[in-house]
Amino acid sequence: MKPISIVALSNDNYAVHLATMLLSLFENKLTETNYQIYIIDGNLSIDNKSKINSLLQNYNTSPIYLNVDPSIYKHFKGWGHVSREAFYRISIPDLLDKRIKKAIYLDSDLIIKGDLRELWENEHLENHFLGAVEDPVDFSGIRLPNGYKYFNSGVLLMNLKKWRKYKISNKVLNFINKNPKKIIWWDQDALNAILYNKWIPLDYKWNYQVFRMGHLNISPIIIHFNTDVKPWNGETYLKEEYYYYRDRLDW
């Protein structure tokens, strides 16, 4: 069975949280499922890379590090809990080998509670650019046409073949450069602006946003700590799920 392409990104500030997410990912996969991990390198230190490599060696796998041309993003700014590196996910189709036709992108502030094969094999992705979970935002910097939903970019099932064919990454980058004052939720606003009518909604279980979905009766496969308040800096719903894995790291 071919491996599932998983893409994440991190700088040194988020390295331990990336490792926590990866530990939960591998601890909860089925035996027959294989993951190939790609990490977009936000200038990770040698020590942090060594720790991540050692963790994944326990599961007989090694990450492939991807390097972004930083000049592409030199004018982009992060704020709040999000750094400029978050924008790097826009470049995923260009960073991965062209033979890779799809990928799952995962934020580092996630805990994975189950196997991702079902998500990977979504039969509706072929005719769309993206699979994502709705984000019931209170406001954003962009206005979508009536009837369209806004998605969260923390978990993305990406049709890389279509992204490349229609040069979606370039369109997203151009939108940010031309509309900087409209960008409130970082790359997420720009992705929605370009792909608002080109994505398929995924079940909430694939991106259970703790802040906005805590009241819903859902058994999440992916838990997303989606605000400035994280398990490691404050009190948040399902904090114990994060520390179950974080406390097991040799970090």
C-alpha positions as CSV (number, residue, x, y, z in Angstrom):
1,M,0.0,0.0,0.0
2,K,1.4,3.4,-1.1
3,P,2.3,5.8,1.8
4,I,0.1,8.7,2.6
5,S,1.8,12.0,2.0
6,I,1.6,14.1,5.1
7,V,3.0,17.7,5.1
8,A,3.6,19.8,8.2
9,L,5.6,22.9,8.9
10,S,7.4,24.4,11.8
11,N,10.0,26.8,13.2
12,D,11.8,26.3,16.4
13,N,9.0,27.8,18.5
14,Y,6.6,25.1,17.4
15,A,9.1,22.2,17.0
16,V,8.0,20.4,20.2
17,H,4.3,20.8,19.3
18,L,5.0,19.4,15.8
19,A,6.7,16.4,17.5
20,T,3.7,16.0,19.8
21,M,1.3,16.0,16.8
22,L,3.5,13.5,15.0
23,L,3.7,11.2,18.0
24,S,-0.1,11.1,18.2
25,L,-0.3,10.5,14.4
26,F,1.8,7.4,14.5
27,E,0.5,6.1,17.8
28,N,-3.0,6.0,16.4
29,K,-2.5,4.7,12.9
30,L,-3.5,1.3,11.7
31,T,-0.7,-1.3,11.2
32,E,-1.2,-1.4,7.4
33,T,-1.1,2.4,7.0
34,N,2.2,4.0,6.1
35,Y,2.9,7.8,6.3
36,Q,5.6,9.7,4.5
37,I,6.3,12.8,6.5
38,Y,7.3,16.1,4.8
39,I,8.3,19.0,7.0
40,I,8.5,22.5,5.6
41,D,11.6,23.8,7.4
42,G,11.1,27.2,9.0
43,N,14.8,27.4,9.9
44,L,14.6,24.6,12.4
45,S,17.8,24.1,14.5
46,I,20.0,21.0,14.1
47,D,19.0,19.9,17.6
48,N,15.3,20.1,16.9
49,K,15.6,18.3,13.6
50,S,17.6,15.6,15.4
51,K,14.9,15.1,18.0
52,I,12.2,14.9,15.4
53,N,14.2,12.4,13.4
54,S,14.8,10.3,16.4
55,L,11.1,10.2,17.2
56,L,10.1,9.1,13.7
57,Q,12.9,6.5,13.7
58,N,10.9,4.7,16.4
59,Y,8.2,4.2,13.7
60,N,10.7,3.1,11.0
61,T,10.3,6.3,9.0
62,S,12.3,9.4,8.3
63,P,11.0,12.9,7.5
64,I,11.9,14.7,4.3
65,Y,12.6,18.4,4.9
66,L,11.4,20.9,2.3
67,N,12.9,24.4,1.9
68,V,10.9,27.4,0.8
69,D,12.5,30.4,-1.0
70,P,12.1,32.9,1.9
71,S,12.1,35.8,-0.6
72,I,8.6,34.8,-1.8
73,Y,7.2,35.6,1.7
74,K,9.5,38.4,2.9
75,H,6.7,41.0,2.9
76,F,4.3,38.7,4.7
77,K,3.7,39.2,8.4
78,G,2.5,36.8,11.1
79,W,0.8,38.0,14.3
80,G,-0.8,36.6,17.4
81,H,0.1,32.9,17.7
82,V,0.8,32.6,13.9
83,S,4.2,33.3,12.4
84,R,5.1,34.1,8.8
85,E,6.0,30.5,8.3
86,A,2.3,29.6,8.3
87,F,2.1,31.1,4.9
88,Y,4.5,28.5,3.6
89,R,1.8,25.9,3.2
90,I,0.7,27.8,0.1
91,S,3.9,26.5,-1.6
92,I,3.2,22.8,-0.9
93,P,2.3,21.8,-4.5
94,D,5.6,23.4,-5.7
95,L,7.8,21.8,-3.0
96,L,6.7,18.2,-3.4
97,D,7.8,16.0,-6.3
98,K,5.4,16.3,-9.2
99,R,4.7,12.6,-9.1
100,I,2.9,13.2,-5.8
101,K,-0.7,14.0,-6.8
102,K,-2.3,14.7,-3.4
103,A,-1.3,15.4,0.2
104,I,-2.7,16.0,3.6
105,Y,-1.5,19.1,5.3
106,L,-1.6,19.2,9.1
107,D,-1.0,22.1,11.5
108,S,1.3,21.6,14.5
109,D,-1.4,22.5,17.1
110,L,-3.3,19.2,16.4
111,I,-3.7,15.9,18.1
112,I,-4.5,12.9,15.9
113,K,-6.8,10.3,17.5
114,G,-7.2,7.9,14.6
115,D,-6.0,6.6,11.2
116,L,-6.1,9.0,8.3
117,R,-6.7,6.4,5.5
118,E,-10.4,7.3,5.3
119,L,-9.6,11.0,4.8
120,W,-6.9,10.2,2.2
121,E,-9.3,8.1,0.1
122,N,-12.0,10.7,-0.1
123,E,-13.7,9.9,-3.5
124,H,-14.9,13.4,-4.1
125,L,-11.5,15.1,-4.1
126,E,-10.7,14.3,-7.8
127,N,-13.0,17.0,-9.1
128,H,-12.0,19.7,-6.5
129,F,-8.9,21.5,-5.4
130,L,-9.3,21.0,-1.8
131,G,-11.1,19.1,1.0
132,A,-11.4,21.1,4.3
133,V,-13.7,21.6,7.3
134,E,-15.9,24.6,7.7
135,D,-14.7,27.3,10.1
136,P,-17.7,29.2,11.5
137,V,-15.6,32.4,11.9
138,D,-17.3,35.4,13.4
139,F,-15.5,37.6,10.9
140,S,-12.8,37.6,8.3
141,G,-11.1,40.1,6.1
142,I,-12.8,38.8,3.0
143,R,-16.4,38.7,1.8
144,L,-17.5,35.5,0.2
145,P,-20.4,35.4,-2.2
146,N,-23.8,34.5,-0.6
147,G,-24.2,30.8,0.0
148,Y,-20.6,29.9,0.2
149,K,-18.9,28.6,3.4
150,Y,-15.5,29.6,4.8
151,F,-13.0,26.8,5.6
152,N,-10.3,26.3,8.2
153,S,-6.8,25.7,6.8
154,G,-5.4,23.7,9.7
155,V,-6.2,20.4,8.0
156,L,-6.2,20.3,4.2
157,L,-6.7,17.4,1.8
158,M,-5.0,18.9,-1.3
159,N,-5.4,17.9,-4.9
160,L,-1.9,18.8,-6.0
161,K,-2.4,17.9,-9.6
162,K,-5.2,20.4,-10.0
163,W,-3.4,23.1,-8.0
164,R,-0.4,22.8,-10.3
165,K,-2.5,22.8,-13.5
166,Y,-4.4,26.0,-12.5
167,K,-1.5,27.6,-10.7
168,I,-3.5,28.1,-7.5
169,S,-0.4,28.9,-5.4
170,N,0.4,31.8,-7.6
171,K,-3.1,33.1,-7.5
172,V,-3.2,32.9,-3.7
173,L,0.1,34.7,-3.4
174,N,-1.0,37.4,-5.8
175,F,-4.2,37.9,-3.8
176,I,-2.2,38.5,-0.6
177,N,0.2,40.9,-2.3
178,K,-2.7,42.9,-3.8
179,N,-5.0,42.8,-0.8
180,P,-2.9,43.0,2.4
181,K,-5.5,45.0,4.3
182,K,-8.1,42.3,3.7
183,I,-6.0,39.7,5.3
184,I,-7.0,39.0,8.9
185,W,-6.7,35.2,9.3
186,W,-3.4,34.9,7.5
187,D,-3.1,32.6,4.5
188,Q,-6.6,31.2,5.4
189,D,-8.3,34.3,4.2
190,A,-6.4,34.2,0.9
191,L,-7.1,30.5,0.4
192,N,-10.8,31.1,0.9
193,A,-10.8,34.0,-1.5
194,I,-9.4,31.9,-4.3
195,L,-11.0,28.5,-3.6
196,Y,-14.4,29.5,-2.0
197,N,-16.2,27.6,-4.8
198,K,-13.6,24.9,-5.5
199,W,-13.5,22.9,-2.2
200,I,-15.5,20.0,-0.7
201,P,-16.6,20.1,2.9
202,L,-15.2,17.4,5.2
203,D,-16.8,16.0,8.3
204,Y,-16.2,18.0,11.4
205,K,-14.3,15.0,12.9
206,W,-11.4,15.8,10.6
207,N,-10.8,19.2,12.1
208,Y,-12.5,19.5,15.5
209,Q,-11.8,23.2,16.3
210,V,-11.9,23.3,20.1
211,F,-12.8,26.9,20.4
212,R,-15.8,26.8,18.0
213,M,-17.0,23.2,18.2
214,G,-16.7,22.4,21.9
215,H,-20.5,22.4,22.2
216,L,-21.0,19.9,19.4
217,N,-21.5,16.2,20.0
218,I,-18.6,14.9,17.8
219,S,-16.1,12.1,18.3
220,P,-13.0,13.8,16.7
221,I,-10.3,12.1,14.8
222,I,-8.3,15.3,14.6
223,I,-8.4,17.8,17.5
224,H,-7.4,21.4,16.6
225,F,-6.4,23.9,19.3
226,N,-7.3,26.8,17.1
227,T,-6.9,30.0,19.1
228,D,-4.2,32.0,20.9
229,V,-4.9,29.9,24.0
230,K,-3.1,26.6,23.6
231,P,-2.7,23.7,25.9
232,W,0.9,24.8,26.7
233,N,0.1,28.4,27.5
234,G,-3.4,28.4,29.1
235,E,-6.5,26.5,29.9
236,T,-8.4,25.0,26.9
237,Y,-10.9,22.3,26.3
238,L,-9.3,18.9,25.8
239,K,-6.0,20.1,27.1
240,E,-5.4,16.6,28.5
241,E,-5.4,15.1,25.0
242,Y,-2.3,17.2,24.2
243,Y,-0.4,16.4,27.3
244,Y,-1.0,12.7,27.0
245,Y,1.4,12.8,24.1
246,R,3.6,15.7,25.1
247,D,4.5,14.1,28.4
248,R,5.8,11.1,26.5
249,L,8.3,13.0,24.4
250,D,12.0,12.9,25.3
251,W,12.3,16.7,24.8
